[in-house]
Amino acid sequence: MTLFSKAGTRFLVAPNENIDLRDLLPVGTYTVGFDKMSGSFYLDSIESFEVKGKVYGDTNRRASRILDTFENRDNSTGVMLGGEKGSGKTLLAKKISVDGAERGIPTIVINQPWAGEGFNAFMQMIEQPVIVIFDEFEKVYDNDHQEQLLTLLDGVYPSKKLFVLTCNNKYRVNEHMKNRPGRIFYRIDYKGLDHAFIVEYCEDNLKNKDHIESVARLSVLFSAFNFDILKALVEEMNRYDETPQEAMEMLNAKPDSNDSSAFDASLFQGQQDITALLEEARWYGNPVNGAAIEHQNLEGVTDADGDPQWDITTFGTESLEKIDPATGQFVFVNTSGQRLVLTKIKESAPAWQNAF
């Protein structure tokens, strides 16, 4: 039996056995393509995402909440996941897709800068709930193309979609997508692995448990110690039965000597707190390279005008006595008995949280 399929003013002729019509898009993972000959978009099946092994941190909880919110809301929901590679954002996007499939929701992956009326119309033809993942969004879409997507993300169309955008550089994301819950309902910024995550992973995977705290201390030397670094470090330590310092020697993972993290500085002479003598009680840099700090002369020496004389005391790497991974604290003690305590400044809670 022959069937005739009408497309605009054209009829396509095909044998019945070549036609497979569905009321709904089957659960699976797809990417969007464009047929230049027909001038139309289409979906192409690709391999579905997998999440293997134990999932650490908040990934399961966050994926569940995002999907629950999406199903609870009447219109589309946007989610932006920001952070450097290996920070966990891609894992969360995959987990959303995998868990969404269990709930009967297909996933569409966008890996080309499709935008404009034709693309919007095509996406609206898919009326059932779907997850739409824009991976490395700011790399695929320049600012002009991002502007053209705003209408799609606004949720003004009747179809219901969960838009998931991953980005490495949040500063390249269009400003009209920030602080606009109507477009992007959730925004999660990934920074580095916390102490609890590192310890839990090492408890499960590191053979020599005696090195767990050493791994945690090493992580503090990085501005953003990500999962890729942790996984590779543990793998190398297990393979050669090495300490973290030995395993790091050849790994493509080094503390950034140019990192300018901020620290609160405290200075002690013996047991006496002389922090008030510091020129600035905040220090910037990477303590793995040592620290130099400016302060008033400890003997009270002044200049000709009677103003305090300023000295600089340097604490070399050999004087680094202690690293506390839980607090991000570095303790230096020099041969003169002076003790410098640098405490990494964590991002404070947003001001609005303190307003209630």
N, C-alpha and C positions, 0 to 999 in steps of 0.2 A: 504494500500500500504506500502511495506517495502522499506527502504532506506539503502544504504550501504555507510558508511563514512570511507574514507581511512586515516589512520594516520601512516605514515612511511610504513612499510611492512604489517601493520595490517588493517583489515576492521572491522568496528563496525557496527552491525546490529541493527536497531531500527525502530519501527513503525513510519509512516509518522507523526502522530499526536504528537509525542514526539520531533520532530525536529522543531526548530524555528530559522531560519537563518535571519540575518540582515546585510545590507550593512554597517551600521554605529552603533557604540555603542550608545544606547539611552541616552539622557540626564538624569543624575542621579549621585549618589555617590557610589563608589565601593572600595573594598579593595582587595589586592592581596593575593592569597593563593597558596599552592603548593601540588599537588597530588603525594605522594610518589610512589604509585602503577604504575602510568603512567609516572612519572618523568617529569611532565609538570606543568607550572604555569596556573592559571586561575583567573578570576575576580568574585567577589561575591558582590551582591548588599547589601548596608547598608543604614541606614536612612540618609537622606540628612541633611545638616546643616541648622540651622535657626538663624536669627538675629532678636531678638524681641526688641520692644521699640525703643526709640530715640537713634541714634548713635551720640556720642559726639566726639569732636576733629577732627582730620584730616582723620579719617578712610574712609569716603565716597570718599574724594578727592584722597586719595592714592590708594584705590581699583580701581577707575576709571582709573587713570593714568597707573597703572600696566597692566590692561587689554587692554587699548588702545595701549600701547607700544608692548605688546605681539602680538596683532592682526596686528600691523603695521610692525613688523619685519618678516624677511623671515625664520629665524631659531628659535630654542628653546631659552627661556629666563629664567634665574634663579633669584630668589628673596630670600634674607636671612633676617629674622625678629628676632632680638635678644633682650633679656630683661628678667627680672624675671617674675615669674608667676603673672598674674593679671595686667600686665603692658599694655596690649592692643594688643600684637602681634597675639594672637590666634583669637581675634575678627576680626582683619584685614584678617587673613587667611580664616576665615569663610565667611567674606563679599566678598572676591574675588571669593570663590566657589559659593555663592548665586547669585552674579551678573553675574558670568560666565555662570551659568545655564540659566539665562535670555537671554544670547547671544547664547545659543545652545551649550555650552561647558561642557562636563561631567567632573567630578572630580574623581581622584583615590587617596585614602589615603594609604600611606605606613606606617605600624606600626610594621614591622619586618625587620631585617637587610638584606633584599634581595640585592644581588650584584653579579657581575660576568658575564661571557659571556651569560649564559643561561637566566638570568634575563634581561640583555640588549637586547638580541634577542627578548624576549617576548614583552618588551616595544616597540620595533621598529615595531612589527607586528600591533600595534595600530597606524594606519597611520593618523587618523584624529586629529585635535588639541584637547588636553586635559590638564586639570590642575592636577598636581601631587603634593600632599601635604605630606611632611615629617615632622610629628609633633614630637617635642622634639628630633630633629635630632641627637644631640650629645649624647643623652642617648641611643637611639636605635642603632646607628652605632658607633662602636669603630674606632680608627684611621685606622686600616687595612681595615675595610669595607668601610670607607670613601674614601680611596685611590682607591678602586675598582670602586667607583661611578664616578670618575673624567671623564672617557671616556663618560659616559652617559650624564653628565652635559656639556661636551665640545661643544655640538651642532653640532657635525660632522655628526650625523645621519640625514637622509632626513626628518624624521617625526618631527612635530613641537609640542613642549610641554612647558607648563609654570610650572617650578619647584618652589615650595614654601617651604622653609625650615624654621621652627621655632626652636629656640634654647634658652635655659636658660643661658648657660655658653659659651660665645663666644670664650673663651680661649681653649675650648676642640674641636673646629672646625679646621679641617685640614688647615694648613697655605696655601696650594695650592688653596684654595677656596677664599682667601682674595686678594683683589686688582687684581682680574682676571675677568673683566666684560664679557669676552667670556664665562665664566662658570656661574658666579653670577653677573647679570647685575645691580641689585639694592640691597642695604644693608641698612636696617633701624634699628637703635639701640633705643630701648625704655628705658627711664630712669625713671622719675616720672611724675605725672600729674602736669601740670603747673597751675598757679594761675587762668587764664581765664577758663580753663576746670572745675576746682573745683567750681568756682563761678557759672558758667552756670548750672552745675548739681544740685547744691544746690538751685538755683532759681527755677528749675523745680520740685525738689523732697523734699526739706526740708520744713516742715510745719512752723517752727518758723524762719522767714527770719532774725530776729535779730542776729542769731547765725552764719550767713554765714561767716563773717570775722573771727570769732573765729575758725571755721573749717579750714579756709585758714591759720591762724596763727599756728594752731596745725600741719598742714601738713609739715611745715618747719622743724619740729623736726625730721622728718624721712629723711633718705638718699634717699629713693625712695618711695614716697607715692603713692601707686597704686590704681587702680579702685576698687579692692576687698575691700580694707580698707575703701575707701570713701563710697561705697555702704552700707557696713555693719554699718558704723558709723551713716550715715543718717537714716538708718532703725531703729537703736537702739534709736536715739534721738527722732524720731517721735513716737516710741512705748511708751516711758516713759516720753516724754516731758522734756528731760534733756539737759544740756549744753554738749558741746563736751567732756569736762574733766570728767564729771560724766558718760557719755556713754562709755568712753574708759576704765573705771575701770575694767570691766570684759571681754572686747573684746580680742580676740587673735590677738592683734595688739598693739605693744608697741614700742616707739622710742628705737633704739638700743643704749644702753649706751656705747657700744664699738665702735660705729661708729667714723671713723676718717675723717670726711669731712674737707675740707680746707677753711679757712676764712682769709680775709684781716683784720688786726687788727689796730685800731686807738685808742690812749689814750689821754684823756684830763684831765687837772687840772683846774676845773672851766671852763672858756671859752678859756683857753690857750691850743693849740695843742702841746702835748709833745711826739708825736709818734716817733720822732727822738731818744728818749731815750730808746726805746724798743730794746731788744737784737735781736729780730726777729719780723718783721712786718707781719708775717704769723702765724696763729694759727691753730692747728689741734685738733679735738675732737667733742664732742656733747654739745652745749651750754646749753641744758636742764639740765645738771649736774653741771652747773656753769663753771667758767674759772679761771685759774691761769696764770699770765703773768709775765715774767722776764723783768726788766728794770733797768737802772742806778738809783742810789739813787737820789731822788727828791730834796734833800737838797744840792746836790753836794759833798757829802762826798766821799773821796777817800781812797785807802789803803796806806800802807807804801811806796809803789813805786810811788804813785801819780796817779795810775790807778783808774778809776771809781769803786766804790763799787756797786755790783749788788744786787738788792732786788727782792723779789717775792710778788706781790699783788694778793690776791685771791678775786674773785667776786663770792659769793654764789648764790644759786638759789633764795634766798630772795631779791637779788639786781637786778634781771632781770626785767627791767622796761618796755621794749617794744619789740615786735616782728613784723617786717614788712614782710608779706608773699610775697609781690610783688617783693621785692629786696633781700629777704633772709637775712635781717639784724636783729641782736640782740643787744640791748642796755642795758648795766649794769651801775648802779650808786651805789657806796658804801657810807658808812656813812662818809667817809673823803672827799666826793665831787668829787672823781675821776670817770670819765666816760669812759667805755670801749665799743667801737663799733666794733662788729664782722660782717663782710659782707661776706656771702657765695660766694665762687668763682665758678662761672658758667663755664661750659666747653666753652672755647673760640672758635671762628670760626677757621676752619682749615687754616693753613698758605697760602694754595693756593688761598683762597678767597681774601686775601689781596695782591695778586701778580698782580692784574689787575687794 
